[in-house]
Amino acid sequence: DERFRLLYVALTRARYACHVYALSPLRPYANSRKPDTDPERAPLDAMIERLLDGATAPPEIPHVQWSAGRWSWPDEQWRPPRTAPRAAASVLANPPNPPFEATWSFSALLQGRVNVAAEETAAADEEPVAVAEAAADDGAVVMADADAAEPEHAQLAWLAPIAGPDFGNAVHAMFERREIGKPMRDQLALIERCLRAEGVGLRGIALDDLARHLASRLQATLDAPLLPGGRSRPSLASATLGLLPGAGALTLGALPASAMCAEMPFEFALGEVSLQRLRAVCDFVPPTSAQRLRGLMTGKIDLVFEHAGRFHVLDYKSNRLGTATRLSDYAAPQLERAMADDHYRFQALLYTVAVDRFLRQRIPGYRRDRLGEAIYLFVRAAGIAPDIAPRAGIWTQRFDDALIDAVDAVLAGDARQAA
């Protein structure tokens, strides 16, 4: 039925005429001496056979001309009509073509081209790089002596061989699908499933060993205080969230499911966005070959959560930084450098603008002070040494309201507000 429907559409959608050339329905097919029969044969063959059935010529059908054998083409050759050339002034008067409307994302912006493939994976922005060797720039030279004196951290060194987007996607899936409130050591089956599903290369490490190590690593990340002391506002709601006693610290593992929205997708309309104007209001816009944007900005935020009346943006990163084996590789200066080099700081700002727009639409009387921090967790080191380096692998920033307003105005195409 579907094939006959398509034949009907093909025969009836022509505007002026439809010319059909067909071989005899009795012709042999492929290597067989017999023609195909129903239901395998083409609907065109079935139609022609019925038209020829029991008659030397097909019945007369209004507006249909049947021609057996060679087609009698007219002798004349078609030539386009001669028309006077258009005046140059009329050509100049045509309006310019509008900018191409497309779907953009953080990764597409870095690549300088619109999204043309399927949905991006969670770790699409994490490149499969080798463990960094000694660099020749000034920053690496300054740290050379300190690195030489600092011993490797056993947990960091053990996990260092495992890397790449596949591993990043697996780690994202573990955080997204974990059973909230259940220790990760009791969720080894989930960890193994995620590793298998993403095809993570084990580099000679036994799967069950890697699962146990990751369970310990993920649990330490869940137990790590996310914000520096004094940056989470205490309230009566804090007591109901099971926060760490005494310190009142906000931890990911203490948040209830009702306070979290994992893998939150977003789309918001772009005005006619000038990248030059965007760089004028934000000095860390990544370099890109694109000059103007128009269409939709889209993305998926790893986690948006609410705590003490404020909404925070959180992103997981499995990147190896520096040698990937020392605590200093995940200290504040190195995190700032990674956020700048990989343009994650702009990604965090883009996600913050998206959440701010969402909250303005959904919360009556929304005020900007309800917008919290952007938090990036480098899970190789987050919570790995709470007594020695409590902030290792944890990057946070509360973007200035003026910056959020300016970037939001440019993305909306509002030149007056952006100025």
Secondary structure as GFF3:
##gff-version 3
##sequence-region A 1 419
A	DSSP	alpha_helix	2	12	.	.	.	ID=ss1
A	DSSP	alpha_helix	43	52	.	.	.	ID=ss2
A	DSSP	alpha_helix	88	93	.	.	.	ID=ss3
A	DSSP	beta_strand	102	104	.	.	.	ID=ss4
A	DSSP	alpha_helix	106	111	.	.	.	ID=ss5
A	DSSP	alpha_helix	138	149	.	.	.	ID=ss6
A	DSSP	alpha_helix	154	159	.	.	.	ID=ss7
A	DSSP	alpha_helix	165	177	.	.	.	ID=ss8
A	DSSP	three_ten_helix	184	186	.	.	.	ID=ss9
A	DSSP	alpha_helix	188	197	.	.	.	ID=ss10
A	DSSP	alpha_helix	207	223	.	.	.	ID=ss11
A	DSSP	alpha_helix	236	240	.	.	.	ID=ss12
A	DSSP	three_ten_helix	252	254	.	.	.	ID=ss13
A	DSSP	three_ten_helix	257	259	.	.	.	ID=ss14
A	DSSP	beta_strand	260	274	.	.	.	ID=ss15
A	DSSP	alpha_helix	275	281	.	.	.	ID=ss16
A	DSSP	beta_strand	292	307	.	.	.	ID=ss17
A	DSSP	beta_strand	310	317	.	.	.	ID=ss18
A	DSSP	three_ten_helix	327	330	.	.	.	ID=ss19
A	DSSP	alpha_helix	332	341	.	.	.	ID=ss20
A	DSSP	alpha_helix	344	362	.	.	.	ID=ss21
A	DSSP	three_ten_helix	368	370	.	.	.	ID=ss22
A	DSSP	beta_strand	371	378	.	.	.	ID=ss23
A	DSSP	beta_strand	394	397	.	.	.	ID=ss24
A	DSSP	alpha_helix	401	411	.	.	.	ID=ss25
A	DSSP	alpha_helix	415	418	.	.	.	ID=ss26
###
